[in-house]
Amino acid sequence: MAVSLKRVWPAFAIPTLMMLLLQPTLSFGQERVLRVLNYSEYIDGEVLTLFEEETGIRVIYDEYESTEEAWAKLKVGGAGYDVVIMAYTHIKLAIDQGLVRKLDKTRLPNIVNLDPEMSVNPADPMQEYTVPYMWGTTG
């Protein structure tokens, strides 16, 4: 029995990238910092080190173990995060509660390379707040 990828992918596309463009500019000479909230053990620390070396941007990387923990961090101190990766099931709620801002797609030139079939998110159908982080299935 064939399963339509279009029908099942949202159920498996749990992590979705949400950009919180709350501080889009920095004063000259000020340290550039990127604050990220992500599932624990999703990005190797060495990758973050390489990113910092290549870009000169310091990464403050906060991890969480459950969607509930991420939600609590977002509700309490969400204004401090630039990038949040969380379950797509909470995206609509975050949008409705004003916890995230719309993406500035002019700052995301590679967004044109995303496969439209894989970029659909029922919680953000116009992709104003989210871009996919990863996709996969289990089982």
N, C-alpha and C positions, 0 to 999 in steps of 0.2 A: 504494500500500500504506500503510495507516494504522498508525502506531506508537503504542502505548499509552504515555501520559505516565507512568503509574505504574511501568512497567517500566524506562524509560530515564532518568528524572530523576536517580536517585542517581549515575549515571555522569557527569553534568554538573554536579551540585551540589557542585563541588569545595570552595569555601570554606564553612566552617561555623563559626559562632560558638561558642567554648568559653569559658565564664566561669570564671575562677579566683578564687573568692571567698575569698581567703586572708587578707585584712585588711579585713573588712567594716565596722569602726568606726574612727573617728578621735577623738583627744582634742580637746576644745574648744580652738580657737585654732590647731590644727595645720593646715598647708597640706593641701588635698585634692588628691590626685594619682591619675590613672588611667594605668596602664601597659598599653600595647597592643602586641601583636606581630602584624604583618600582612604580606601580600605587598607588594612594592615597588610604588609608584605606584597603589595601590588607592583611597586617600583623598587628595584635594587638601589641601595644607597650609592653605589658606584655610578649609576646612570645620573643621579642627581649631582654628584661631584663633577662628572664630565660636562653636564649642562652648565654648571656654575663656571667652570674653567673656560668653556667656549663662548659664553655670553656675557660674563661678568655680572650676572644677576644672582644674588644670593637666594637660595630656596629655603623657606621655613616649611617643613613638611610634617603635618599632623596626620596621625593615623587613627582609625577607629575599628572596632571589632564587629559592630552591628549597625543596622540602619537606624535603630533607635538612638544609639550613641551619636551617630552623625547628625541626626535631626536635632538632638539636644545641643550639640556644639554650634550648629547653624543658627538655631533660635537665640542662643545666648550671645554668641560673638561673631555672627555671620558677616558683619560688616568688615571684618578683618581678612576674610579669604578672597583671593583672586580667582582661584579655581576650586571647584567642589566636584567630587566624583561620588555619586550616590545612586541608590536604587531608583530606577525610573518611576517606580510606584509613588515616590514622594515628590516628584518634580512639579506636578500640577499644584499640589498643596503649597510648595515653596513659592511658586509663581503667584498663586492666589493670595498668599499672605505677604507678598511684597518683599520676600527675603532675597530675591535675585533680581538682577537687572538684565535688560536685553543686551545681546551681543553686539559689539561694534564690529561688524563683518569686514569693515575696511582694514581692520588690524589682523585679519585672519585670511591672508591671500590664498592659502592652500585649501580653503573650504570648497573651492570649485572642483577639487579632485575627489570629493566624496561621492560614492555611488548613491544616487537618489533612492534606489530600492532599499538600501541598507540604512538610510538616514531617517526614516520615518519614525516618529516618536508620538504615540497617541496623546501623551501629556503636553506636547508642544508641537502640534502638527505644522505650524508655519516656521519652525526652527528659529524662533526669535531668541530663545534662551539657551538652547542646547545644541551640542554636536556629539556624535557618537564617539565613545572612547575605545570600546572594543566590542566584538561580537563573537558569539560562539554558542555551542550547544553542549549538553551533557547527556550521557546515556547511550 
